């Protein structure tokens, strides 16, 4: 079976998921949508993706720009799809749910939408089976995905009494030049930040407290994590061995010159990663420490790309292509060149 996938919103996440889908042998892209004739619309055409205007009022803009859109709009595209990836800007995708319901397609939203919108939230490592056969699912945010990948195996192996996380968030994505902060550090004054409660939607029984601040960078997010373990005999070496065996976690070392997110992204370029993306969660190996039953570590999140493989695995679960989450993760990783 080959699942037909539509992308509604060919932007930061949508274009990456579209390219990831084309690398799988059990799914294919049947079309993508845009509201405006941007450079990404040109690139979609160049890559051979059928391009649709989201709605009729957007069609003339493409015609005036000389961009050949496929006849029809999102509604026509959905008639060709089994499932749609909603790549709308955060908090705007919820309005599309009635459209998807009427079209009779399955749908995946991103972490900017609320958990209450869907049947379940999703992380491939932690709750793959909960998305099995479901119609409406949300892949949790980039930060929540990062927390799930490192905290879940620790919870399963050593037990977690409490996790305290502080997220140093990028102020905007690289192309968002109109956003800030520019010369400030801005605390998120809602306490806890939404990240902890969001992690609880995909990790049952997790006791977590979260804070967040936004800083003037566009590169990555950085998490400072303190975790009280139930197993007081766990060692630093035990945690490192556990994470080394966990998919989608990549170690870097300050001792080898990776001392900031700038060097992390330079490493992505040196490794010839597509778009200089890191789908993995970055953990500083030489900073991981377990002391008196408390685990301390830093991790970095490439906000543009860590959820991309999660969307692929979510398609497999919802469309009942592969019942084993680890087999799906392995298949996705192999196709995307994830270590």
Secondary structure, DSSP 8 states (H G I E B T S, - for coil): --EEEEEE--SHHHHHHHHHHHT-SSEEEEEEEESS--HHHHHHHHTT--EEESSHHHHHHHHHTT----SSBHHHHHTT-SEEEE---TTTGGGGHHHHHHHT-EEEE-TTS-GGGSSEEE-HHHHGGGGTT-SEEEE--HHHHHHHHHHHHHHHHH-EEEEEEEEEEESS-TT-TT-S-SS--EE--SSS-HHHHHHHTTSTT--EEEEEEEES-SS-EEEEEEEEES-TT--HHHHHHHHHTSTTEEEE-GGGT--SHHHHHHHHHHTT-GGG---SEEEEGGG-EEETTEEEEEEEE-TTTTTHHHHHHHHHHHTTS-S-HHHHHHHHHHHHT--
